[in-house]
Amino acid sequence: IFDDSETVRQGQEDIVRTLANSIGLMIDNLRLLAKVKQQSIVDQLTKVYNRRHFDQKMREEFRRARRYSRELSMAMVDLDHFKTINDTFGHQQGDRILVDVSRIFSQESRETDVICRYGGDEFLLLLPETGIESAWLKSERLRKIVEDTRFDNVSGIGSESLRMTISVGVASLGDEIADEIQFLRHADDALYSSKRNGRNKVSLPPHKPSA
């Protein structure tokens, strides 16, 4: 494609090289932007979404479900006696369990589900197109998997693997729920029921019929 003149050909090659370098720089910048954006919405320890992104997704899914009369459920999860793990085996062991539990949640969820580390050892799962019965069954499956898992002991204290259980509160969008805050409160009430009744349980809000 170059002219027969050596000077012109050299100039054209320089232009192509400059364009290639500019395109390469643009691609690098786009990759960096994508990485920064990903870091802004993901919890750096567990690699599931952080609270800020969850709040945004919940607003979107809540409005979509209301507008189109679609099902929407939520599971609020708390790791039972997690403070004891940190106090006995150290925070490195606690972090390892958080990572492993997050991985279980991710592996057992659909692409459309939104998994979030909401703070400390508390997680939230937003389940679009999911009714209360399906949400309860999914939560019960997660509870059983965690209960049956032997978590690697990386603390150097003892040699046996560790066990962990979770308590879960499940809520589903209904006419009695006015907004996202009330939706969260229903899930929190259900989680409190699980804790009050011995932990390692999946519960519905007290005013709902039991599953």
Secondary structure, DSSP 8 states (H G I E B T S, - for coil): ---SSHHHHHHHHHHHHHHHHHHHHHHHHHHHHHHHHHHHHB-TTT-SB-HHHHHHHHHHHHHHHHHHT--EEEEEEEETTHHHHHHHH-HHHHHHHHHHHHHHHHHTS-TT-EEEEEETTEEEEEEET--HHHHHHHHHHHHHHHHH--B---SSS-SS-B---EEEEEEE--TT--SHHHHHHHHHHHHHHHHHTTSS-EE--TTS---
